[in-house]
Amino acid sequence: MAKATKNEARIFIAKETFSTVVDGSPVVVAAGVTRVREGHSLLRGREHMFEVMRVDYEVEQMTNAPGEHRGDRS
């Protein structure tokens, strides 16, 4: 698993759909949908059912190059 940087908790996403009981309450976990922070009781004993969530941000150029206009389609 990826290692979090200092002051940054990892977020996990479910790999499988399942139901369970956490702290006395029923919980339904959906694969690819349910996210949980590192250290949450839902992970305890179920780590194999989750994976570290990866986020890839698309970066858009913020300024125009010389002679370029925003929205140019040429």
C-alpha positions in Angstrom: 0.0 0.0 0.0 1.1 3.6 -0.7 2.5 5.5 2.2 0.8 8.7 3.3 2.9 11.8 3.8 3.1 13.5 7.1 -0.3 15.1 8.2 -2.0 13.3 5.3 -4.4 10.4 5.9 -4.9 7.9 3.1 -8.4 7.3 1.7 -9.4 3.8 0.8 -12.0 2.6 -1.7 -13.9 -0.7 -1.6 -12.8 -3.4 -4.0 -15.8 -5.6 -3.2 -19.4 -5.1 -2.3 -20.4 -6.5 1.1 -22.4 -5.9 4.2 -21.2 -5.9 7.7 -21.8 -4.5 11.2 -19.6 -1.6 12.4 -19.8 -0.3 16.0 -23.2 -2.0 16.3 -24.7 -0.6 13.1 -25.3 -2.4 9.8 -23.3 -1.0 6.9 -23.5 -1.8 3.2 -20.2 -1.2 1.3 -20.3 -0.8 -2.5 -17.3 -1.7 -4.6 -15.8 1.4 -6.3 -18.1 3.7 -4.4 -17.5 3.4 -0.6 -14.6 5.4 0.6 -13.1 5.4 4.1 -10.3 7.2 5.8 -7.3 5.4 7.2 -7.9 4.3 10.8 -11.7 4.0 10.5 -13.2 1.0 12.3 -14.7 -0.2 9.0 -11.2 -1.1 7.8 -10.3 -3.1 10.9 -10.0 -6.8 9.8 -11.3 -5.9 6.3 -8.2 -4.2 4.8 -8.0 -6.8 2.0 -11.4 -5.6 0.8 -10.1 -2.0 0.2 -7.3 -0.4 -1.8 -5.7 3.0 -1.5 -7.7 5.5 -3.6 -5.6 7.3 -6.2 -6.5 10.7 -7.5 -5.1 12.0 -10.8 -5.8 15.7 -11.4 -5.8 16.9 -14.9 -3.9 20.2 -15.1 -5.0 22.9 -17.5 -2.6 25.6 -18.7 -3.5 28.8 -16.7 -2.0 31.4 -19.0 -1.9 32.0 -22.7 1.3 31.6 -24.6 2.3 34.6 -26.8 -0.2 35.0 -29.6 -2.5 32.3 -28.2 -6.1 33.0 -27.2 -8.2 31.0 -24.7 -10.5 28.7 -26.5 -8.5 28.6 -29.8 -9.4 25.6 -31.8 -6.8 26.1 -34.5 
